[in-house]
Structure formats: structure tokens, C-alpha cells
Amino acid sequence: MSSAPLRCLVLGRDPSGESHSLLTLLEPTEGLVRCLIRARPGKTATTPDLFDDGEITLERAKDGGTRFARDYRLLHRRLGIARDHRTLERACRFAAMLRKNPPPPESAPVCARIAAETFEAMATRPRADAAYFKGLWLMLKDGGWPVQEDWLPGLGARREAAGAVLLQPLDAQTTEEEVVARLAADLERWAAGEAHFVLP
């Protein structure tokens, strides 16, 4: 039985047997969705790639278990993410954070929007490190975690640097990458301890 097409963001594509790949998708209504797709689609079919926006039609197996992708239509491909290793690394880490910490259904629409905006920023603008930090901050904040009330004040002298990264547009970032990396690592540790996030 097939369902209506879902518009989703591709967060993962892993081999599954000889003829299929396991896709991990973020969909605004359902949240995280996993399905199998043929590893070698027809000659005219587009293979889903990481960070794609796509439209996928799913059908459930007769036993009601794993869903299979019947059709995939590419809507938007973020080629800019692969422009350098650091950008790709940050994008893959953000995708892994989403995969390991799926949003509850009530947060799925906001989480999907934050994810799409974060990946788009990484693909088209400078400072993927700052985009990752901002994306993680927004994911926690909009998920109801007290990052502003608890994590930020706990930074002490580094609070000003964190505020600057969060408030400045990516094109105008002046904070050194090393400082942003330390802030992101600190925020990840806080998320693991306070929000019980599973880190990649």
C-alpha cells in the first residue's frame, strides 16, 4: 500500500544488503523516517544524496514492517556543502546529531525548518562552523531546553564570544574558528548532560 508523497530532507544513506540502501529522512510531520530504496534505480532515476530536499513515495511491506521507497524526486541539491572538507564535516556532524536525537512529533516542523536552513547556510555561505553552532543552539532552544538561561550564563568570560557568534550573520563573523569549535563542543557536552543528547 502506497502513501502520499512526503517532502523530506535526506540525513543518511547507508548500504543495506546487496540491492538496497537505508535512507534516514527528516519530514516535517512525521519527524525521522527510515526506508529502503533500491541501490541501483533505473537509468533516469535520481539517487538520493545527503542534504537533498526531495519528495519520496513510500509503500509498506505486506507484513507492515519496513517501508520501501517507490519513487524519489529531487527538489533541491546542496552541492556547496562538498566544496571543502571542513564544511562537509560540519554538515555530516549536524546530520548525525539529528539522526541520533530525533525530534518528538510536536517539534518536527520546527526542527525540519532549522535543519533545512542550517544546511542551506552551509552550502551557500561562509563559516560552516558558526552555522553548526547556531543550528545546534536553535535545535536545543526550540526544543524547550534552557540553553539561554542555563548554558549561556555558565560560560563566564566566554559568554560574550558566544553571543557574538549567535547574533552576527555568517558573512560578518569575526570570531576565530578555534573559539567557535570550543563553544560548539561545550554546547554538545551540555546537551549530552542536560538534554540527554546522544553525541555522534
N, CA and C atoms as a LAMMPS dump frame, in Angstrom:
ITEM: TIMESTEP
0
ITEM: NUMBER OF ATOMS
600
ITEM: BOX BOUNDS ff ff ff
-5.0000000000000000e+02 5.0000000000000000e+02
-5.0000000000000000e+02 5.0000000000000000e+02
-5.0000000000000000e+02 5.0000000000000000e+02
ITEM: ATOMS id mol type element x y z
1 1 1 N 0.85 -1.193 0
2 1 2 C 0 0 0
3 1 3 C 0.88 1.237 0
4 2 1 N 0.647 2.173 -0.955
5 2 2 C 1.448 3.381 -1.004
6 2 3 C 0.744 4.533 -0.328
7 3 1 N 1.561 5.516 0.048
8 3 2 C 1.022 6.693 0.72
9 3 3 C 1.273 7.907 -0.154
10 4 1 N 0.755 9.048 0.27
11 4 2 C 1.013 10.281 -0.473
12 4 3 C 2.498 10.616 -0.379
13 5 1 N 3.057 11.287 -1.383
14 5 2 C 4.481 11.627 -1.339
15 5 3 C 4.802 12.5 -0.126
16 6 1 N 5.982 12.267 0.457
17 6 2 C 6.457 13.061 1.582
18 6 3 C 7.576 13.966 1.108
19 7 1 N 7.516 15.215 1.517
20 7 2 C 8.628 16.128 1.228
21 7 3 C 9.587 16.043 2.405
22 8 1 N 10.84 15.726 2.15
23 8 2 C 11.747 15.451 3.253
24 8 3 C 13.179 15.872 2.942
25 9 1 N 13.992 15.822 3.98
26 9 2 C 15.41 16.164 3.923
27 9 3 C 16.194 14.878 4.168
28 10 1 N 17.15 14.569 3.305
29 10 2 C 17.92 13.329 3.431
30 10 3 C 19.059 13.54 4.437
31 11 1 N 19.02 12.775 5.533
32 11 2 C 20.044 12.865 6.576
33 11 3 C 21.032 11.712 6.535
34 12 1 N 20.68 10.637 5.857
35 12 2 C 21.581 9.496 5.815
36 12 3 C 21.238 8.539 4.697
37 13 1 N 22.277 7.88 4.178
38 13 2 C 22.093 6.842 3.161
39 13 3 C 23.156 5.778 3.415
40 14 1 N 22.724 4.625 3.902
41 14 2 C 23.655 3.559 4.284
42 14 3 C 23.335 2.285 3.517
43 15 1 N 24.373 1.533 3.117
44 15 2 C 24.127 0.269 2.411
45 15 3 C 23.302 -0.68 3.275
46 16 1 N 22.399 -1.416 2.634
47 16 2 C 21.586 -2.413 3.34
48 16 3 C 21.395 -3.604 2.408
49 17 1 N 22.26 -4.589 2.546
50 17 2 C 22.214 -5.731 1.637
51 17 3 C 22.834 -5.381 0.302
52 18 1 N 22.653 -6.252 -0.665
53 18 2 C 23.29 -6.066 -1.97
54 18 3 C 22.534 -5.101 -2.867
55 19 1 N 21.229 -4.981 -2.671
56 19 2 C 20.451 -4.223 -3.652
57 19 3 C 19.723 -3.003 -3.097
58 20 1 N 19.888 -2.714 -1.813
59 20 2 C 19.164 -1.581 -1.229
60 20 3 C 20.077 -0.675 -0.397
61 21 1 N 19.605 0.534 -0.199
62 21 2 C 20.213 1.458 0.749
63 21 3 C 19.146 1.838 1.764
64 22 1 N 19.58 2.081 2.99
65 22 2 C 18.67 2.54 4.028
66 22 3 C 18.762 4.066 4.095
67 23 1 N 17.643 4.721 3.827
68 23 2 C 17.588 6.182 3.893
69 23 3 C 17.061 6.616 5.255
70 24 1 N 17.674 7.651 5.809
71 24 2 C 17.138 8.31 7
72 24 3 C 16.719 9.7 6.567
73 25 1 N 15.448 10.004 6.763
74 25 2 C 14.85 11.245 6.27
75 25 3 C 14.261 12.037 7.425
76 26 1 N 14.256 13.357 7.272
77 26 2 C 13.572 14.216 8.236
78 26 3 C 12.38 14.83 7.529
79 27 1 N 11.195 14.557 8.058
80 27 2 C 9.956 15.013 7.437
81 27 3 C 9.198 15.878 8.449
82 28 1 N 8.67 17.027 8.03
83 28 2 C 8.078 17.973 8.979
84 28 3 C 6.91 17.457 9.812
85 29 1 N 6.193 16.455 9.324
86 29 2 C 5.051 15.937 10.085
87 29 3 C 5.422 14.704 10.896
88 30 1 N 6.131 13.778 10.259
89 30 2 C 6.454 12.507 10.909
90 30 3 C 7.754 12.545 11.709
91 31 1 N 8.593 13.54 11.48
92 31 2 C 9.907 13.557 12.129
93 31 3 C 10.87 12.668 11.36
94 32 1 N 11.587 11.8 12.084
95 32 2 C 12.563 10.926 11.443
96 32 3 C 11.861 9.727 10.806
97 33 1 N 12.175 9.472 9.535
98 33 2 C 11.575 8.37 8.774
99 33 3 C 12.714 7.553 8.177
100 34 1 N 12.617 6.235 8.296
101 34 2 C 13.615 5.357 7.673
102 34 3 C 12.918 4.461 6.661
103 35 1 N 13.589 4.268 5.528
104 35 2 C 13.012 3.412 4.488
105 35 3 C 14.13 2.828 3.643
106 36 1 N 13.794 1.785 2.908
107 36 2 C 14.747 1.16 1.998
108 36 3 C 14.474 1.637 0.577
109 37 1 N 15.552 1.825 -0.171
110 37 2 C 15.432 2.207 -1.58
111 37 3 C 16.415 1.356 -2.373
112 38 1 N 16.043 1.002 -3.59
113 38 2 C 16.953 0.206 -4.419
114 38 3 C 18.251 0.97 -4.627
115 39 1 N 19.373 0.277 -4.439
116 39 2 C 20.684 0.922 -4.547
117 39 3 C 20.977 1.352 -5.979
118 40 1 N 20.415 0.617 -6.944
119 40 2 C 20.637 0.963 -8.361
120 40 3 C 19.287 1.219 -9.011
121 41 1 N 18.787 2.454 -8.899
122 41 2 C 17.494 2.742 -9.525
123 41 3 C 17.623 2.747 -11.044
124 42 1 N 16.513 2.947 -11.727
125 42 2 C 16.517 2.989 -13.192
126 42 3 C 17.444 4.07 -13.727
127 43 1 N 17.777 3.983 -14.995
128 43 2 C 18.758 4.895 -15.601
129 43 3 C 18.332 6.353 -15.481
130 44 1 N 17.054 6.618 -15.516
131 44 2 C 16.589 8.009 -15.469
132 44 3 C 16.3 8.474 -14.04
133 45 1 N 16.35 7.549 -13.062
134 45 2 C 16.013 7.911 -11.68
135 45 3 C 17.192 8.618 -11.012
136 46 1 N 16.877 9.509 -10.089
137 46 2 C 17.893 10.226 -9.33
138 46 3 C 18.137 9.502 -8.023
139 47 1 N 19.405 9.289 -7.695
140 47 2 C 19.753 8.661 -6.422
141 47 3 C 19.738 9.707 -5.321
142 48 1 N 19.031 9.472 -4.215
143 48 2 C 19.034 10.432 -3.115
144 48 3 C 20.441 10.627 -2.568
145 49 1 N 20.777 11.857 -2.256
146 49 2 C 22.096 12.174 -1.703
147 49 3 C 21.915 12.923 -0.39
148 50 1 N 22.94 12.885 0.439
149 50 2 C 22.895 13.599 1.711
150 50 3 C 22.559 15.07 1.507
151 51 1 N 21.738 15.592 2.378
152 51 2 C 21.341 17.006 2.44
153 51 3 C 20.385 17.428 1.325
154 52 1 N 19.908 16.466 0.523
155 52 2 C 18.896 16.77 -0.503
156 52 3 C 17.564 17.134 0.144
157 53 1 N 16.822 18.017 -0.531
158 53 2 C 15.38 18.123 -0.317
159 53 3 C 14.759 17.281 -1.418
160 54 1 N 13.898 16.36 -1.034
161 54 2 C 13.292 15.506 -2.041
162 54 3 C 11.855 15.169 -1.698
163 55 1 N 11.204 14.566 -2.67
164 55 2 C 9.837 14.098 -2.478
165 55 3 C 9.866 12.596 -2.704
166 56 1 N 9.383 11.852 -1.717
167 56 2 C 9.505 10.403 -1.769
168 56 3 C 8.142 9.756 -1.524
169 57 1 N 7.844 8.721 -2.307
170 57 2 C 6.606 7.964 -2.127
171 57 3 C 6.973 6.628 -1.496
172 58 1 N 6.346 6.325 -0.369
173 58 2 C 6.679 5.121 0.382
174 58 3 C 5.566 4.095 0.288
175 59 1 N 5.95 2.847 0.336
176 59 2 C 4.957 1.785 0.463
177 59 3 C 5.436 0.828 1.546
178 60 1 N 4.483 0.354 2.335
179 60 2 C 4.814 -0.523 3.447
180 60 3 C 4.809 -1.982 2.975
181 61 1 N 5.716 -2.765 3.542
182 61 2 C 5.759 -4.189 3.217
183 61 3 C 4.453 -4.862 3.661
184 62 1 N 4.161 -5.984 3.067
185 62 2 C 2.899 -6.683 3.38
186 62 3 C 2.783 -7.032 4.853
187 63 1 N 3.926 -7.279 5.509
188 63 2 C 3.878 -7.632 6.928
189 63 3 C 3.76 -6.395 7.821
190 64 1 N 3.685 -5.197 7.197
191 64 2 C 3.531 -3.959 7.963
192 64 3 C 4.828 -3.448 8.557
193 65 1 N 5.952 -4.026 8.164
194 65 2 C 7.247 -3.642 8.738
195 65 3 C 7.913 -2.498 7.995
196 66 1 N 9.119 -2.753 7.528
197 66 2 C 9.928 -1.722 6.878
198 66 3 C 9.221 -1.11 5.678
199 67 1 N 9.376 0.19 5.542
200 67 2 C 8.807 0.863 4.377
201 67 3 C 9.836 0.912 3.249
202 68 1 N 9.333 0.895 2.038
203 68 2 C 10.184 0.943 0.849
204 68 3 C 9.866 2.203 0.063
205 69 1 N 10.89 2.787 -0.538
206 69 2 C 10.697 3.961 -1.388
207 69 3 C 10.353 3.489 -2.79
208 70 1 N 9.204 3.924 -3.262
209 70 2 C 8.798 3.549 -4.613
210 70 3 C 9.297 4.581 -5.614
211 71 1 N 9.187 5.851 -5.246
212 71 2 C 9.636 6.938 -6.135
213 71 3 C 10.394 7.971 -5.324
214 72 1 N 11.394 8.576 -5.958
215 72 2 C 12.125 9.678 -5.338
216 72 3 C 12.282 10.782 -6.367
217 73 1 N 11.898 11.984 -5.985
218 73 2 C 12.044 13.128 -6.896
219 73 3 C 12.885 14.188 -6.202
220 74 1 N 14.011 14.534 -6.81
221 74 2 C 14.9 15.557 -6.248
222 74 3 C 14.268 16.934 -6.418
223 75 1 N 14.225 17.695 -5.315
224 75 2 C 13.713 19.062 -5.359
225 75 3 C 14.838 20.089 -5.275
226 76 1 N 15.844 19.785 -4.462
227 76 2 C 16.945 20.737 -4.276
228 76 3 C 18.166 19.991 -3.764
229 77 1 N 19.294 20.165 -4.436
230 77 2 C 20.551 19.522 -4.023
231 77 3 C 21.543 20.598 -3.574
232 78 1 N 22.115 20.384 -2.395
233 78 2 C 23.031 21.382 -1.805
234 78 3 C 24.482 21.019 -2.129
235 79 1 N 24.878 21.264 -3.363
236 79 2 C 26.211 20.895 -3.835
237 79 3 C 27.313 21.664 -3.112
238 80 1 N 27.002 22.875 -2.631
239 80 2 C 28.013 23.702 -1.991
240 80 3 C 28.582 23.107 -0.724
241 81 1 N 27.871 22.168 -0.117
242 81 2 C 28.373 21.561 1.125
243 81 3 C 29.659 20.78 0.868
244 82 1 N 29.816 20.245 -0.324
245 82 2 C 31.007 19.448 -0.637
246 82 3 C 32.179 20.3 -1.125
247 83 1 N 32.065 21.626 -0.998
248 83 2 C 33.127 22.49 -1.537
249 83 3 C 34.45 22.33 -0.796
250 84 1 N 34.402 22.004 0.496
251 84 2 C 35.641 21.725 1.224
252 84 3 C 35.358 20.744 2.362
253 85 1 N 36.433 20.151 2.855
254 85 2 C 36.303 19.075 3.843
255 85 3 C 35.671 19.559 5.145
256 86 1 N 36.063 20.733 5.596
257 86 2 C 35.533 21.232 6.874
258 86 3 C 34.025 21.462 6.815
259 87 1 N 33.556 22.015 5.72
260 87 2 C 32.117 22.249 5.564
261 87 3 C 31.364 20.92 5.561
262 88 1 N 31.872 19.956 4.797
263 88 2 C 31.239 18.634 4.734
264 88 3 C 31.242 17.971 6.11
265 89 1 N 32.339 18.096 6.817
266 89 2 C 32.452 17.506 8.155
267 89 3 C 31.419 18.098 9.124
268 90 1 N 31.265 19.425 9.084
269 90 2 C 30.28 20.077 9.966
270 90 3 C 28.854 19.643 9.604
271 91 1 N 28.575 19.579 8.302
272 91 2 C 27.234 19.192 7.851
273 91 3 C 26.931 17.746 8.249
274 92 1 N 27.909 16.863 8.093
275 92 2 C 27.711 15.458 8.469
276 92 3 C 27.496 15.331 9.978
277 93 1 N 28.192 16.143 10.756
278 93 2 C 28.015 16.08 12.215
279 93 3 C 26.611 16.567 12.596
280 94 1 N 26.137 17.626 11.94
281 94 2 C 24.793 18.114 12.248
282 94 3 C 23.744 17.073 11.857
283 95 1 N 23.932 16.43 10.704
284 95 2 C 23.005 15.368 10.286
285 95 3 C 23.022 14.223 11.293
286 96 1 N 24.22 13.867 11.784
287 96 2 C 24.334 12.783 12.761
288 96 3 C 23.648 13.155 14.081
289 97 1 N 23.744 14.418 14.484
290 97 2 C 23.066 14.862 15.707
291 97 3 C 21.555 14.684 15.562
292 98 1 N 21.028 15.011 14.39
293 98 2 C 19.593 14.865 14.147
294 98 3 C 19.182 13.403 14.104
295 99 1 N 20.016 12.564 13.495
296 99 2 C 19.701 11.145 13.403
297 99 3 C 19.693 10.481 14.775
298 100 1 N 20.635 10.865 15.622
299 100 2 C 20.748 10.24 16.944
300 100 3 C 19.789 10.844 17.963
301 101 1 N 19.259 12.034 17.66
302 101 2 C 18.359 12.719 18.593
303 101 3 C 17.118 13.189 17.856
304 102 1 N 16.3 12.249 17.382
305 102 2 C 15.132 12.622 16.57
306 102 3 C 14.165 13.499 17.361
307 103 1 N 13.567 14.477 16.698
308 103 2 C 12.618 15.347 17.394
309 103 3 C 11.32 14.622 17.694
310 104 1 N 10.672 14.958 18.804
311 104 2 C 9.33 14.416 19.018
312 104 3 C 8.386 15.001 17.974
313 105 1 N 7.253 14.335 17.702
314 105 2 C 6.355 14.793 16.633
315 105 3 C 5.976 16.264 16.73
316 106 1 N 5.751 16.769 17.943
317 106 2 C 5.333 18.168 18.084
318 106 3 C 6.446 19.156 17.709
319 107 1 N 7.708 18.696 17.754
320 107 2 C 8.833 19.577 17.401
321 107 3 C 9.325 19.376 15.969
322 108 1 N 8.789 18.356 15.296
323 108 2 C 9.295 18.001 13.964
324 108 3 C 9.222 19.15 12.949
325 109 1 N 8.12 19.924 12.87
326 109 2 C 8.081 21 11.869
327 109 3 C 9.18 22.045 12.075
328 110 1 N 9.394 22.458 13.329
329 110 2 C 10.415 23.469 13.611
330 110 3 C 11.806 22.887 13.378
331 111 1 N 12.02 21.646 13.808
332 111 2 C 13.319 21 13.635
333 111 3 C 13.665 20.852 12.153
334 112 1 N 12.679 20.482 11.345
335 112 2 C 12.905 20.339 9.9
336 112 3 C 13.274 21.68 9.273
337 113 1 N 12.624 22.75 9.732
338 113 2 C 12.949 24.086 9.203
339 113 3 C 14.368 24.499 9.6
340 114 1 N 14.723 24.282 10.876
341 114 2 C 16.071 24.634 11.348
342 114 3 C 17.127 23.846 10.568
343 115 1 N 16.873 22.552 10.378
344 115 2 C 17.833 21.715 9.651
345 115 3 C 18.013 22.196 8.219
346 116 1 N 16.907 22.469 7.53
347 116 2 C 16.996 22.933 6.134
348 116 3 C 17.748 24.257 6.05
349 117 1 N 17.459 25.173 6.967
350 117 2 C 18.138 26.478 6.964
351 117 3 C 19.623 26.339 7.289
352 118 1 N 19.953 25.432 8.21
353 118 2 C 21.358 25.223 8.581
354 118 3 C 22.145 24.643 7.415
355 119 1 N 21.599 23.611 6.767
356 119 2 C 22.307 23.014 5.629
357 119 3 C 22.402 23.995 4.457
358 120 1 N 21.361 24.789 4.249
359 120 2 C 21.402 25.784 3.168
360 120 3 C 22.486 26.822 3.437
361 121 1 N 22.602 27.246 4.706
362 121 2 C 23.647 28.208 5.07
363 121 3 C 25.032 27.607 4.844
364 122 1 N 25.203 26.344 5.201
365 122 2 C 26.496 25.695 4.99
366 122 3 C 26.834 25.578 3.508
367 123 1 N 25.808 25.387 2.683
368 123 2 C 26.026 25.2 1.244
369 123 3 C 26.311 26.505 0.515
370 124 1 N 25.79 27.617 1.028
371 124 2 C 25.831 28.856 0.242
372 124 3 C 26.599 30.009 0.893
373 125 1 N 26.951 29.876 2.169
374 125 2 C 27.586 30.998 2.855
375 125 3 C 28.857 30.548 3.561
376 126 1 N 29.685 31.489 3.996
377 126 2 C 30.915 31.101 4.696
378 126 3 C 30.625 30.656 6.124
379 127 1 N 31.633 30.142 6.773
380 127 2 C 31.613 29.811 8.194
381 127 3 C 30.63 28.713 8.573
382 128 1 N 30.859 27.516 8.017
383 128 2 C 30.041 26.357 8.372
384 128 3 C 30.158 26.035 9.859
385 129 1 N 31.298 26.394 10.467
386 129 2 C 31.476 26.145 11.902
387 129 3 C 30.456 26.944 12.714
388 130 1 N 30.263 28.209 12.341
389 130 2 C 29.293 29.058 13.033
390 130 3 C 27.863 28.608 12.729
391 131 1 N 27.625 28.151 11.494
392 131 2 C 26.284 27.653 11.13
393 131 3 C 25.94 26.42 11.965
394 132 1 N 26.916 25.548 12.176
395 132 2 C 26.686 24.36 13.008
396 132 3 C 26.333 24.77 14.442
397 133 1 N 27.103 25.675 14.999
398 133 2 C 26.875 26.134 16.372
399 133 3 C 25.489 26.764 16.504
400 134 1 N 25.138 27.618 15.549
401 134 2 C 23.814 28.265 15.578
402 134 3 C 22.698 27.228 15.426
403 135 1 N 22.89 26.27 14.518
404 135 2 C 21.873 25.241 14.299
405 135 3 C 21.637 24.404 15.547
406 136 1 N 22.727 24.02 16.209
407 136 2 C 22.604 23.226 17.43
408 136 3 C 21.921 24.036 18.53
409 137 1 N 22.306 25.301 18.656
410 137 2 C 21.685 26.205 19.644
411 137 3 C 20.167 26.291 19.422
412 138 1 N 19.772 26.514 18.159
413 138 2 C 18.35 26.654 17.838
414 138 3 C 17.593 25.357 18.073
415 139 1 N 18.227 24.227 17.744
416 139 2 C 17.582 22.939 17.942
417 139 3 C 17.28 22.723 19.425
418 140 1 N 18.228 23.08 20.281
419 140 2 C 18.032 22.931 21.726
420 140 3 C 17.018 23.949 22.252
421 141 1 N 17.18 25.196 21.828
422 141 2 C 16.313 26.271 22.325
423 141 3 C 14.854 26.018 21.933
424 142 1 N 14.621 25.7 20.664
425 142 2 C 13.256 25.472 20.204
426 142 3 C 12.697 24.135 20.682
427 143 1 N 13.59 23.258 21.164
428 143 2 C 13.136 22.013 21.768
429 143 3 C 12.747 22.187 23.233
430 144 1 N 12.884 23.412 23.737
431 144 2 C 12.466 23.704 25.102
432 144 3 C 13.558 23.586 26.15
433 145 1 N 14.808 23.356 25.724
434 145 2 C 15.904 23.231 26.686
435 145 3 C 16.433 24.613 27.065
436 146 1 N 16.809 24.835 28.339
437 146 2 C 17.176 26.181 28.814
438 146 3 C 18.607 26.595 28.474
439 147 1 N 18.934 26.604 27.196
440 147 2 C 20.299 26.983 26.801
441 147 3 C 20.585 28.446 27.146
442 148 1 N 19.599 29.299 26.949
443 148 2 C 19.807 30.723 27.214
444 148 3 C 19.879 30.998 28.717
445 149 1 N 19.091 30.261 29.483
446 149 2 C 19.009 30.512 30.922
447 149 3 C 20.083 29.764 31.711
448 150 1 N 20.563 28.635 31.192
449 150 2 C 21.497 27.798 31.951
450 150 3 C 22.88 27.723 31.31
451 151 1 N 22.928 27.304 30.025
452 151 2 C 24.231 27.101 29.4
453 151 3 C 24.975 28.417 29.191
454 152 1 N 24.311 29.4 28.636
455 152 2 C 24.97 30.669 28.315
456 152 3 C 25.561 31.355 29.55
457 153 1 N 24.812 31.511 30.645
458 153 2 C 25.397 32.14 31.829
459 153 3 C 26.572 31.351 32.408
460 154 1 N 26.571 30.036 32.212
461 154 2 C 27.649 29.198 32.747
462 154 3 C 28.964 29.347 32.009
463 155 1 N 28.966 30.091 30.895
464 155 2 C 30.203 30.263 30.118
465 155 3 C 31.163 31.262 30.745
466 156 1 N 30.653 32.103 31.639
467 156 2 C 31.522 33.111 32.258
468 156 3 C 32.044 34.099 31.232
469 157 1 N 33.381 34.209 31.159
470 157 2 C 34.017 35.205 30.284
471 157 3 C 33.773 34.914 28.804
472 158 1 N 33.415 33.679 28.475
473 158 2 C 33.201 33.326 27.059
474 158 3 C 31.789 33.633 26.586
475 159 1 N 30.968 34.122 27.493
476 159 2 C 29.575 34.406 27.13
477 159 3 C 29.491 35.453 26.017
478 160 1 N 30.352 36.438 26.08
479 160 2 C 30.334 37.5 25.06
480 160 3 C 30.665 36.939 23.677
481 161 1 N 31.653 36.038 23.623
482 161 2 C 32.028 35.425 22.337
483 161 3 C 30.874 34.611 21.771
484 162 1 N 30.196 33.845 22.638
485 162 2 C 29.058 33.038 22.186
486 162 3 C 27.946 33.934 21.663
487 163 1 N 27.667 35.018 22.37
488 163 2 C 26.635 35.958 21.931
489 163 3 C 26.963 36.565 20.58
490 164 1 N 28.252 36.884 20.375
491 164 2 C 28.668 37.472 19.097
492 164 3 C 28.43 36.498 17.951
493 165 1 N 28.761 35.22 18.141
494 165 2 C 28.57 34.221 17.086
495 165 3 C 27.079 34.062 16.775
496 166 1 N 26.266 34.027 17.833
497 166 2 C 24.828 33.818 17.65
498 166 3 C 24.151 35.016 16.982
499 167 1 N 24.645 36.217 17.244
500 167 2 C 23.978 37.42 16.735
501 167 3 C 24.486 37.881 15.374
502 168 1 N 25.752 37.603 15.072
503 168 2 C 26.308 38.086 13.8
504 168 3 C 25.892 37.188 12.638
505 169 1 N 25.561 37.783 11.476
506 169 2 C 25.314 36.968 10.273
507 169 3 C 26.574 36.193 9.904
508 170 1 N 26.416 35.086 9.199
509 170 2 C 27.577 34.268 8.841
510 170 3 C 28.598 35.044 8.022
511 171 1 N 28.124 35.934 7.168
512 171 2 C 29.047 36.71 6.322
513 171 3 C 29.854 37.725 7.123
514 172 1 N 29.429 38.001 8.354
515 172 2 C 30.098 39.043 9.149
516 172 3 C 30.767 38.466 10.398
517 173 1 N 30.949 37.158 10.446
518 173 2 C 31.552 36.541 11.633
519 173 3 C 33.002 36.989 11.811
520 174 1 N 33.33 37.364 13.033
521 174 2 C 34.705 37.789 13.328
522 174 3 C 35.358 36.878 14.367
523 175 1 N 34.591 35.977 14.959
524 175 2 C 35.134 35.082 15.987
525 175 3 C 35.979 33.992 15.335
526 176 1 N 37.152 33.732 15.892
527 176 2 C 38.054 32.734 15.321
528 176 3 C 37.41 31.345 15.338
529 177 1 N 37.737 30.559 14.323
530 177 2 C 37.159 29.218 14.195
531 177 3 C 37.453 28.348 15.409
532 178 1 N 38.642 28.49 15.97
533 178 2 C 39.022 27.696 17.142
534 178 3 C 38.111 27.997 18.328
535 179 1 N 37.757 29.265 18.492
536 179 2 C 36.86 29.677 19.585
537 179 3 C 35.46 29.098 19.355
538 180 1 N 34.978 29.176 18.11
539 180 2 C 33.653 28.635 17.777
540 180 3 C 33.633 27.121 18.007
541 181 1 N 34.711 26.445 17.63
542 181 2 C 34.788 24.985 17.817
543 181 3 C 34.707 24.622 19.296
544 182 1 N 35.384 25.395 20.149
545 182 2 C 35.342 25.123 21.595
546 182 3 C 33.946 25.374 22.155
547 183 1 N 33.299 26.438 21.686
548 183 2 C 31.934 26.735 22.136
549 183 3 C 30.968 25.628 21.703
550 184 1 N 31.122 25.152 20.469
551 184 2 C 30.247 24.086 19.966
552 184 3 C 30.45 22.808 20.773
553 185 1 N 31.711 22.475 21.08
554 185 2 C 31.999 21.275 21.873
555 185 3 C 31.405 21.406 23.27
556 186 1 N 31.485 22.602 23.835
557 186 2 C 30.927 22.847 25.166
558 186 3 C 29.406 22.704 25.145
559 187 1 N 28.779 23.231 24.083
560 187 2 C 27.326 23.13 23.949
561 187 3 C 26.908 21.67 23.754
562 188 1 N 27.689 20.912 23.005
563 188 2 C 27.408 19.482 22.832
564 188 3 C 27.463 18.758 24.173
565 189 1 N 28.49 19.06 24.975
566 189 2 C 28.608 18.41 26.291
567 189 3 C 27.408 18.756 27.173
568 190 1 N 26.982 20.011 27.111
569 190 2 C 25.812 20.434 27.887
570 190 3 C 24.571 19.684 27.404
571 191 1 N 24.427 19.555 26.092
572 191 2 C 23.272 18.852 25.52
573 191 3 C 23.262 17.39 25.951
574 192 1 N 24.446 16.778 26.019
575 192 2 C 24.534 15.375 26.44
576 192 3 C 24.167 15.244 27.925
577 193 1 N 24.635 16.182 28.739
578 193 2 C 24.396 16.095 30.175
579 193 3 C 23.005 16.524 30.601
580 194 1 N 22.531 17.627 30.047
581 194 2 C 21.26 18.207 30.481
582 194 3 C 20.06 17.734 29.655
583 195 1 N 20.258 17.596 28.353
584 195 2 C 19.16 17.221 27.467
585 195 3 C 19.219 15.745 27.069
586 196 1 N 20.247 15.025 27.585
587 196 2 C 20.429 13.591 27.306
588 196 3 C 20.588 13.313 25.813
589 197 1 N 21.224 14.234 25.107
590 197 2 C 21.507 14.016 23.693
591 197 3 C 22.563 12.931 23.551
592 198 1 N 22.44 12.147 22.5
593 198 2 C 23.472 11.169 22.149
594 198 3 C 24.386 11.843 21.134
595 199 1 N 25.669 11.931 21.447
596 199 2 C 26.601 12.609 20.548
597 199 3 C 27.128 11.633 19.496
598 200 1 N 27.398 12.125 18.271
599 200 2 C 27.929 11.256 17.204
600 200 3 C 29.311 10.734 17.57
